[in-house]
Amino acid sequence: MVLEVALLQVRPGQEAEFETAFRQAQLIISSMSGYLTHELQRCIERPNEYILLVRWQSLEAHEVGFRQSAEYQEWKRLLHHFYEPFPVVLHYRAVQGVVGA
């Protein structure tokens, strides 16, 4: 399992529109092969900042299966214009022998 982490800085004043667009866009990502789960969290201290966590079966499921798909073009159309600056997306794997609380 791979965890995709994206810190999203939404242009101030566009948070409500972003959340509405994300509700639609999440239907795209959740339909992709290799997708497991996702969550979107909004920062309390900085209300225009969000963190997107997506769990994928593999890195390839995200980088190839999703990002090189026609569906990704619709994802981009719905969401990418909200970001300033454009987010950095990183991928993580669990550390063996360490479990969550």
C-alpha distances in whole Angstrom, upper triangle without the diagonal:
4,7,10,13,16,20,22,26,28,31,34,35,33,30,31,31,28,26,28,27,23,24,25,22,19,21,20,16,15,17,15,13,10,10,9,11,13,15,18,20,24,25,28,30,30,30,29,26,22,19,16,13,10,7,6,5,6,8,11,10,11,14,15,15,15,17,20,20,24,22,21,24,25,22,24,27,27,25,26,29,29,27,29,28,25,22,20,16,14,10,9,7,8,11,12,15,15,14,15,18
4,6,10,13,16,19,23,25,28,30,32,30,28,29,29,25,24,26,25,21,23,23,20,18,20,19,15,15,17,15,14,10,10,10,11,12,14,16,18,22,23,26,28,27,27,26,23,20,16,13,10,8,6,5,6,6,6,10,9,9,11,14,14,14,15,18,19,22,20,19,22,23,20,21,25,24,22,23,26,25,24,26,24,22,18,16,12,10,6,6,5,8,11,13,16,15,15,16,19
4,6,10,13,16,19,21,25,27,29,27,24,26,26,22,21,24,22,19,20,21,19,16,18,18,14,14,17,15,15,12,10,10,10,9,11,13,15,18,19,22,24,23,23,22,19,16,12,10,7,6,5,6,9,9,9,12,11,10,12,15,15,14,15,18,19,22,20,18,22,22,19,20,23,22,20,20,24,23,21,23,22,19,16,14,10,8,5,5,6,8,12,14,17,15,15,14,17
4,7,10,12,16,18,22,24,26,24,22,23,23,19,19,21,20,16,18,19,16,14,17,16,12,14,16,14,15,12,11,11,10,9,11,12,14,16,18,21,23,21,21,20,17,14,10,8,6,5,6,7,11,10,9,12,11,8,10,13,14,12,12,16,17,20,18,15,18,19,16,16,20,19,17,17,20,19,17,19,18,16,12,10,7,6,5,6,9,12,15,18,20,19,18,17,20
4,7,10,13,16,19,21,23,21,19,21,22,18,18,20,19,16,18,20,17,15,18,18,14,16,19,17,18,16,14,14,12,10,10,10,11,14,14,18,19,18,18,17,13,11,7,6,5,7,9,11,14,14,12,15,15,12,13,17,17,15,15,18,20,22,20,17,20,20,16,17,20,19,16,16,19,17,15,17,16,14,10,8,6,5,6,8,11,13,16,19,21,19,19,17,20
4,6,10,12,16,18,20,18,16,19,19,15,15,18,17,14,17,18,15,14,18,17,14,16,19,18,20,18,16,16,14,11,11,10,11,12,13,17,18,16,16,14,11,8,6,5,7,9,12,14,17,16,14,17,16,13,14,17,18,15,14,18,19,21,19,16,18,18,14,14,17,16,13,12,15,14,11,13,12,10,6,6,5,7,9,11,15,17,19,23,25,23,22,20,23
4,7,10,13,15,18,16,14,17,18,14,15,18,17,14,17,19,17,16,20,19,17,19,22,21,23,22,19,19,17,14,12,10,10,10,10,14,14,12,13,11,7,6,5,6,9,12,15,17,21,20,18,20,20,16,17,21,21,18,17,21,22,24,21,18,20,20,16,16,18,17,13,13,15,13,10,11,10,9,6,7,7,9,12,14,17,19,21,25,27,24,24,22,23
4,6,10,12,14,12,11,14,14,11,12,15,14,12,15,17,15,15,19,18,16,19,22,21,24,23,20,20,18,14,13,10,10,9,10,14,14,11,11,8,6,5,6,7,11,13,17,19,22,22,20,22,21,17,18,21,22,18,17,21,22,22,20,17,18,18,14,13,16,14,10,10,12,9,7,8,8,8,5,8,9,12,15,17,21,22,25,28,30,27,27,24,26
4,7,9,11,10,10,13,13,11,12,16,15,14,17,19,17,18,21,21,20,22,25,24,27,26,23,24,21,18,16,12,12,10,10,13,13,9,9,6,5,6,9,11,14,17,20,23,26,26,24,25,25,21,21,24,25,22,20,24,24,25,23,20,20,20,17,15,17,15,11,11,11,8,6,6,7,8,7,10,12,15,18,20,24,26,28,31,33,30,30,27,29
4,6,8,7,6,10,10,7,10,13,12,12,15,17,15,17,20,20,19,22,24,24,27,27,24,25,22,18,16,13,13,10,11,14,14,10,9,5,6,8,11,12,16,18,22,24,28,27,25,27,26,22,23,26,26,22,21,24,24,24,22,19,19,18,15,14,15,13,10,10,9,5,5,6,8,9,10,13,15,18,21,23,27,28,31,34,36,33,32,30,31
4,6,6,7,11,10,9,12,14,14,14,18,19,18,20,23,23,22,25,27,28,31,30,28,29,26,22,20,16,16,13,14,16,15,12,10,7,9,11,14,16,20,22,26,28,31,31,29,30,29,25,26,28,29,25,23,26,27,26,24,21,21,20,18,16,16,14,12,11,9,6,6,6,9,11,12,16,18,21,24,27,30,32,34,38,40,37,36,33,34
4,6,7,10,11,10,13,15,15,16,19,20,20,22,25,25,25,27,30,30,33,33,30,30,27,24,21,17,16,13,13,14,13,10,8,6,9,12,15,18,21,24,28,30,34,34,31,33,32,28,29,32,32,28,27,30,30,29,27,25,24,23,21,19,19,17,15,14,12,9,10,9,12,14,15,19,21,24,27,29,32,33,36,39,41,38,37,34,34
4,6,8,9,10,12,13,14,16,18,19,20,21,24,25,25,27,30,31,34,34,31,31,28,24,22,18,17,14,14,15,15,12,10,8,11,14,17,19,23,25,29,31,35,35,33,35,33,30,31,33,33,29,28,31,31,30,27,25,25,23,21,20,19,17,15,16,13,10,12,12,15,17,18,21,23,26,29,31,34,36,38,41,43,40,38,35,36
4,6,5,6,9,10,11,12,14,16,16,18,21,21,22,24,26,27,30,31,27,28,25,22,19,16,16,13,14,16,17,13,11,8,11,12,16,17,21,22,26,28,32,32,31,32,30,27,28,30,29,26,25,27,27,26,23,22,21,19,17,16,15,13,11,12,10,7,10,11,14,15,16,20,21,24,27,29,32,34,37,40,41,38,37,34,35
4,6,5,6,9,10,10,12,15,15,16,19,20,20,22,24,25,29,29,25,26,22,19,16,13,12,10,11,13,14,11,8,6,9,10,13,14,18,20,24,26,30,30,29,30,28,25,27,29,28,25,24,27,27,26,23,21,21,19,17,17,16,13,11,13,12,8,10,12,15,15,15,19,20,23,25,27,30,31,34,37,38,35,34,31,31
4,5,5,6,9,10,11,13,14,15,18,19,20,21,24,25,29,29,26,26,23,19,17,14,14,11,14,15,17,14,11,10,12,12,15,16,19,21,25,27,31,32,31,32,29,26,28,30,29,26,25,28,27,26,23,22,22,19,17,18,17,13,12,15,14,11,13,16,18,18,19,22,22,25,27,29,32,33,36,39,40,37,35,32,32
4,5,5,6,9,10,11,12,14,16,17,19,20,22,24,27,28,25,26,23,19,18,15,15,14,16,18,19,17,13,11,14,14,16,16,20,21,25,26,30,31,30,30,28,25,27,28,27,24,23,26,25,23,20,19,19,16,15,15,13,10,10,12,11,9,12,15,17,17,18,21,22,25,27,29,32,33,37,39,41,38,36,34,34
4,5,5,6,9,10,10,12,15,15,16,18,20,21,25,25,22,23,20,16,15,11,13,11,14,16,18,15,12,10,11,10,13,13,16,17,21,23,27,27,26,27,25,22,23,25,24,20,20,23,22,21,18,17,17,14,12,12,12,9,7,10,9,7,9,12,15,14,14,18,18,21,23,25,28,30,33,36,38,35,33,30,32
4,5,5,6,9,10,10,13,15,15,16,19,20,24,24,20,21,18,14,12,9,11,10,13,15,17,15,12,11,12,10,12,12,15,16,20,22,26,27,26,27,25,22,24,26,24,21,21,24,23,22,19,18,18,16,13,14,14,11,9,13,13,10,12,15,17,17,16,19,19,22,23,25,27,29,32,35,36,33,31,28,29
4,5,5,7,9,10,12,14,15,16,18,20,24,25,21,22,19,16,15,12,14,13,17,19,21,19,15,14,15,14,16,15,18,18,22,23,27,28,27,28,25,23,25,26,25,21,22,24,23,21,18,18,18,15,13,14,13,10,10,13,14,12,14,18,20,19,19,22,21,24,26,28,30,31,35,37,39,36,34,31,32
4,5,5,6,9,11,11,13,15,16,18,22,23,19,21,18,15,15,12,15,15,18,20,22,20,17,15,15,14,15,14,17,17,20,22,25,26,25,25,23,20,22,23,22,18,18,21,19,18,15,14,14,11,9,11,10,6,7,10,11,10,13,16,18,17,17,20,19,22,24,26,29,30,34,36,38,36,34,31,33
4,5,5,6,9,10,10,12,14,16,19,20,16,17,15,12,11,9,12,12,16,18,21,18,16,14,14,11,12,11,13,13,17,18,22,23,22,23,20,18,20,21,20,16,17,20,18,17,14,13,14,12,9,11,11,8,7,10,12,10,12,16,18,16,15,18,17,19,20,23,25,27,30,33,34,32,30,28,29
4,6,6,7,10,11,11,13,16,19,20,16,17,14,12,11,10,13,14,17,20,23,21,18,16,16,14,15,13,15,14,17,19,22,24,24,24,21,19,22,23,21,18,19,22,20,19,15,15,16,13,11,14,14,10,10,14,16,14,16,20,21,20,19,21,20,22,23,24,26,28,31,33,35,33,30,28,29
4,6,6,8,10,11,12,14,18,19,16,18,16,14,14,13,16,17,21,23,26,23,21,19,19,17,17,15,17,16,18,19,22,24,24,24,21,19,21,22,20,16,17,20,17,16,12,13,14,10,9,12,11,8,10,13,15,14,17,20,22,20,19,22,20,23,24,26,28,29,33,35,37,35,33,30,32
4,5,5,7,9,10,12,15,17,14,15,14,12,12,12,15,17,20,23,25,23,20,18,18,15,15,12,14,13,16,17,20,21,20,20,17,15,17,18,16,13,14,16,14,13,10,10,11,8,6,9,9,7,8,11,13,13,15,18,20,17,16,19,17,20,20,23,25,27,30,33,35,33,31,29,31
4,5,5,6,9,10,14,14,11,12,10,8,9,10,13,15,19,22,24,23,20,19,18,15,14,11,12,10,13,14,17,19,19,19,16,14,17,18,16,13,14,17,15,15,11,11,13,11,8,12,13,10,10,14,16,15,17,20,21,19,17,19,17,19,19,21,22,24,28,30,32,30,28,26,27
4,6,5,6,9,13,14,11,13,11,11,12,13,17,19,23,25,28,26,24,22,21,18,18,14,15,13,15,15,18,20,20,20,16,15,18,18,16,13,15,17,15,14,10,12,14,11,10,13,14,12,13,16,18,18,20,23,24,22,20,22,20,22,21,23,24,26,30,32,33,32,30,28,30
4,6,5,7,11,13,10,13,12,12,14,15,18,20,24,27,29,27,25,23,22,19,18,15,15,13,14,14,16,18,18,17,14,13,15,15,12,10,12,13,11,10,7,8,10,8,7,11,12,10,12,14,17,17,19,22,23,20,19,20,18,20,20,22,24,26,29,31,33,32,30,29,31
4,5,5,9,10,7,10,9,9,11,13,16,19,22,25,28,26,24,22,20,17,16,12,12,9,11,10,13,14,14,14,11,9,12,13,11,8,10,13,11,12,8,8,11,10,8,11,13,12,12,14,18,18,18,22,22,19,17,18,15,17,16,18,20,22,26,27,30,28,27,25,28
4,6,8,9,6,8,7,8,11,13,17,20,23,26,29,27,25,24,22,19,17,13,12,9,10,10,12,15,16,16,12,11,15,15,12,10,13,16,13,14,11,12,15,13,11,15,17,15,15,18,21,20,21,25,25,22,20,21,18,19,18,19,20,21,25,27,29,27,25,24,26
4,7,9,7,10,10,12,15,17,20,23,26,29,32,30,28,27,25,22,20,17,16,13,13,12,13,15,16,16,12,12,15,15,11,10,13,15,12,12,9,11,14,13,12,16,17,16,17,19,22,22,23,27,27,24,22,23,20,21,20,21,22,24,28,29,31,30,28,27,29
4,6,6,9,11,12,15,17,21,24,27,30,33,31,29,27,25,22,20,16,15,12,12,10,11,12,13,12,8,9,12,11,8,7,10,11,9,11,8,10,13,13,12,15,17,16,17,19,22,23,23,26,26,23,21,21,18,19,17,19,20,22,26,27,30,29,27,27,29
4,6,9,12,14,17,20,23,26,29,33,35,33,32,30,28,25,22,18,17,13,12,9,9,10,12,10,7,9,12,11,7,8,12,12,11,13,11,13,16,16,15,18,20,20,20,22,25,26,26,29,29,25,23,23,19,19,17,19,19,21,24,25,28,28,26,26,29
4,6,10,12,16,19,22,25,28,31,33,32,31,29,27,23,21,17,15,11,9,6,5,7,9,9,5,8,11,11,8,9,12,14,13,16,14,14,18,18,17,19,22,21,21,22,26,26,26,29,28,24,22,21,17,17,14,16,15,17,21,22,24,24,23,23,26
4,6,8,12,15,18,22,24,28,30,29,27,26,24,20,17,14,12,8,6,5,6,9,10,11,7,8,12,12,10,9,12,14,13,16,13,13,17,17,15,17,20,19,19,20,24,23,23,26,26,23,20,20,16,16,14,15,15,17,20,22,24,23,22,21,24
4,7,11,14,17,21,23,26,29,28,27,26,24,20,17,14,11,7,5,5,7,10,12,13,10,11,15,16,13,13,16,18,17,19,17,17,20,20,17,20,23,21,20,22,26,25,24,28,27,24,21,21,17,17,14,14,14,15,19,20,22,21,19,18,21
4,7,11,14,17,20,23,25,25,23,23,20,17,14,11,8,6,5,7,10,13,14,16,13,12,16,18,15,14,17,19,19,20,17,17,20,19,16,19,22,20,19,21,24,23,22,25,25,23,20,20,16,16,14,14,15,15,19,21,22,20,18,17,19
4,7,10,14,16,19,22,21,20,19,17,13,11,7,5,4,6,9,12,14,15,17,14,12,16,18,16,14,16,19,18,20,17,16,19,18,15,17,19,17,16,18,21,19,19,22,22,20,17,17,14,15,13,14,15,16,20,22,23,21,19,17,19
4,7,10,13,16,19,18,16,16,14,10,8,6,5,7,9,12,16,17,18,20,17,15,18,21,19,17,18,22,21,22,19,18,21,19,16,18,20,17,15,18,20,18,18,20,21,19,16,17,15,15,15,15,17,17,21,23,24,22,19,17,18
4,7,10,13,16,14,13,13,10,7,6,5,6,9,12,15,19,20,19,22,19,17,19,22,21,18,19,22,22,23,19,18,20,19,15,16,18,15,13,15,17,15,15,17,18,17,14,15,14,15,16,17,19,20,23,25,27,24,22,19,20
4,7,9,12,12,10,11,9,5,5,7,8,12,14,18,21,22,22,24,22,20,22,25,24,21,22,26,25,26,23,21,23,22,18,19,21,18,16,17,19,16,15,17,18,17,15,16,15,16,17,18,20,20,23,26,27,24,22,19,19
4,6,9,8,6,8,6,4,7,9,12,15,18,21,25,26,25,27,25,22,24,27,27,24,24,27,27,28,25,23,24,23,19,20,21,18,15,17,18,14,14,16,17,17,15,17,17,18,20,20,23,23,26,29,30,26,25,22,22
4,6,5,5,7,5,6,8,11,13,17,20,23,27,27,26,29,28,25,26,29,29,26,26,30,30,31,28,25,27,26,22,22,24,21,18,19,20,16,15,16,16,17,15,17,17,19,20,21,23,24,26,29,30,26,25,22,22
4,6,6,9,9,9,11,15,17,20,23,27,30,31,30,33,31,28,30,33,33,30,30,33,33,34,31,29,30,29,25,26,27,24,21,22,22,19,18,18,19,21,19,20,21,22,24,24,27,26,28,31,32,28,26,23,23
4,6,9,9,11,13,17,19,22,25,29,32,32,31,34,33,30,31,34,35,31,31,35,35,36,33,30,32,31,27,27,28,26,22,23,23,19,18,18,18,20,19,20,21,23,25,25,28,28,29,32,33,29,28,25,25
4,6,6,9,11,15,18,21,24,27,31,31,30,32,31,28,29,32,32,29,28,32,32,33,30,28,29,28,24,24,25,22,19,19,19,16,14,14,15,17,16,18,19,21,23,24,27,28,29,33,34,30,29,26,26
4,5,8,11,14,17,20,24,27,31,31,30,32,30,27,29,32,31,28,27,31,31,31,28,26,27,25,22,22,23,20,17,18,18,14,14,14,15,17,16,18,20,22,24,25,28,29,31,34,35,31,30,27,27
4,7,10,13,17,20,23,26,29,30,28,30,29,25,26,29,29,26,25,28,28,28,26,23,24,23,20,19,20,17,14,15,14,10,10,10,12,13,13,16,17,20,23,24,27,28,31,34,35,32,31,28,29
4,7,10,13,17,20,23,26,26,25,27,26,22,24,27,27,24,23,26,27,27,25,22,23,22,19,18,20,17,14,14,15,11,10,10,11,12,11,13,14,16,19,20,24,25,27,30,32,29,28,25,26
4,7,10,13,16,19,23,23,22,24,23,20,21,24,24,21,20,24,24,25,22,20,21,20,17,17,19,16,13,14,15,12,10,12,13,13,10,12,13,15,17,18,21,22,25,28,29,26,25,22,23
4,6,10,13,16,20,20,19,21,20,17,19,22,22,19,19,22,23,24,21,19,21,20,16,17,19,17,14,14,17,14,12,14,14,13,10,11,10,12,13,14,17,18,21,24,26,23,21,19,20
4,7,10,13,17,17,16,18,17,14,16,19,18,15,16,19,20,21,18,16,18,18,14,15,17,15,12,13,16,14,13,15,15,13,10,11,9,11,12,13,16,17,20,23,25,22,21,19,21
4,7,10,13,14,14,16,15,12,15,18,17,15,16,19,20,22,19,17,20,19,16,17,20,18,15,16,19,18,16,19,18,16,13,13,10,10,10,10,13,14,17,20,22,19,18,16,18
4,6,10,11,11,13,11,9,12,15,14,12,13,17,17,19,16,15,18,18,14,16,19,17,16,17,20,19,18,21,20,18,14,14,11,11,9,10,12,14,17,20,22,20,18,17,20
4,7,9,10,12,10,9,12,15,14,13,15,18,18,20,18,16,20,20,17,19,22,21,19,20,24,23,21,24,23,21,17,16,13,12,9,10,10,11,15,17,19,18,16,15,18
4,5,7,9,6,7,10,12,10,10,13,15,15,18,16,15,19,19,17,19,22,21,20,21,24,24,23,25,25,22,19,17,14,13,10,10,10,12,16,17,20,19,18,18,21
4,7,8,7,9,11,12,11,12,15,16,17,20,18,18,21,22,20,22,25,24,23,24,28,28,26,29,28,25,22,20,17,15,12,12,11,13,16,17,19,19,18,19,22
4,5,5,7,9,10,10,11,13,15,16,19,18,17,21,22,20,21,25,24,23,23,27,27,26,28,27,24,21,19,15,13,10,10,10,12,15,16,20,20,20,20,24
4,5,5,6,8,9,10,11,13,15,18,17,16,19,21,18,19,23,23,21,21,25,25,23,25,24,21,18,16,12,10,8,9,10,13,16,18,21,21,21,22,25
4,5,5,5,6,8,9,10,12,16,16,14,17,19,18,19,22,23,22,21,25,26,24,27,25,22,19,17,14,13,11,13,13,17,19,21,24,24,24,25,29
4,6,6,5,6,9,10,11,14,13,12,16,17,16,17,20,21,20,20,24,25,24,26,25,22,19,18,14,14,12,14,14,17,20,22,25,24,24,24,28
4,6,6,5,6,9,10,13,12,10,14,15,13,14,18,18,17,17,21,21,20,22,21,18,16,14,11,11,10,12,14,17,20,22,25,24,24,24,27
4,6,6,5,7,10,13,13,11,14,16,14,14,18,19,18,17,20,21,20,22,21,17,15,14,11,11,10,13,15,18,21,23,27,26,26,26,30
4,6,5,5,8,11,12,10,13,16,15,15,18,20,19,19,22,24,22,25,24,20,18,17,14,15,14,17,18,21,24,26,29,29,29,29,32
4,6,6,6,10,10,9,13,14,13,15,18,19,19,19,22,24,23,26,25,21,20,19,16,16,15,18,18,21,25,26,29,29,28,28,32
4,6,5,8,7,6,10,11,10,11,14,15,15,15,19,20,19,22,22,18,17,16,14,15,14,17,19,21,25,27,30,29,28,28,31
4,6,8,8,6,8,11,9,10,13,14,14,13,17,18,17,20,19,16,15,14,12,14,14,17,19,23,26,28,31,30,30,29,32
4,7,8,7,9,12,12,12,14,16,16,16,19,21,20,23,22,18,18,17,15,17,17,20,22,25,28,30,34,33,33,32,36
4,5,5,7,9,10,11,13,15,16,16,19,21,21,24,24,20,19,20,17,19,19,22,24,27,30,32,35,34,33,33,36
4,5,5,7,9,10,11,13,15,15,18,20,21,24,24,20,21,21,20,22,22,25,27,30,33,35,38,37,36,36,38
4,5,5,6,9,10,11,13,14,17,18,19,23,23,19,19,20,18,20,20,23,25,28,31,33,36,35,34,33,35
4,5,5,6,9,10,10,11,14,16,16,19,19,16,16,17,15,17,18,21,23,26,30,32,35,33,32,31,34
4,5,5,6,9,10,10,13,15,16,19,19,16,17,18,17,20,21,24,27,30,33,35,38,37,36,35,37
4,5,5,6,9,10,12,14,16,19,20,17,17,19,18,21,22,25,28,30,34,36,39,37,36,34,37
4,5,5,6,8,11,12,13,17,17,14,14,16,15,18,19,22,24,27,30,33,36,34,33,31,33
4,5,5,5,8,10,11,14,15,12,12,15,14,17,19,23,25,28,31,34,37,35,34,33,35
4,6,6,7,10,12,15,16,14,15,18,18,21,23,26,29,32,35,38,40,38,37,35,38
4,7,8,9,11,15,16,14,15,18,18,21,22,25,28,31,34,37,39,37,35,33,35
4,6,6,8,11,13,11,11,14,14,18,20,23,26,28,31,34,37,34,33,31,33
4,5,6,9,10,8,9,12,13,17,19,22,26,28,31,34,37,35,34,32,34
4,6,8,10,9,11,15,16,20,23,26,29,32,35,38,40,38,37,35,37
4,7,9,9,10,14,16,19,22,25,28,30,33,36,39,36,35,33,34
4,6,5,7,11,13,16,19,22,26,28,31,34,36,34,33,31,33
3,5,8,11,14,17,21,24,27,29,32,35,38,35,35,32,34
4,6,9,12,15,19,22,26,28,30,34,36,33,33,32,33
4,7,10,13,16,20,23,26,28,32,34,32,32,30,32
4,6,10,13,16,20,22,25,28,31,28,28,26,29
4,7,10,13,17,20,22,25,28,26,26,25,27
4,7,10,14,17,19,23,25,23,24,23,25
4,7,11,14,16,19,22,20,21,20,23
4,7,10,13,16,19,18,18,18,21
4,7,9,12,15,14,15,15,18
4,6,9,12,11,12,13,17
4,6,9,8,9,10,14
4,6,6,8,11,14
4,6,8,11,15
4,6,10,13
4,7,10
4,7
4
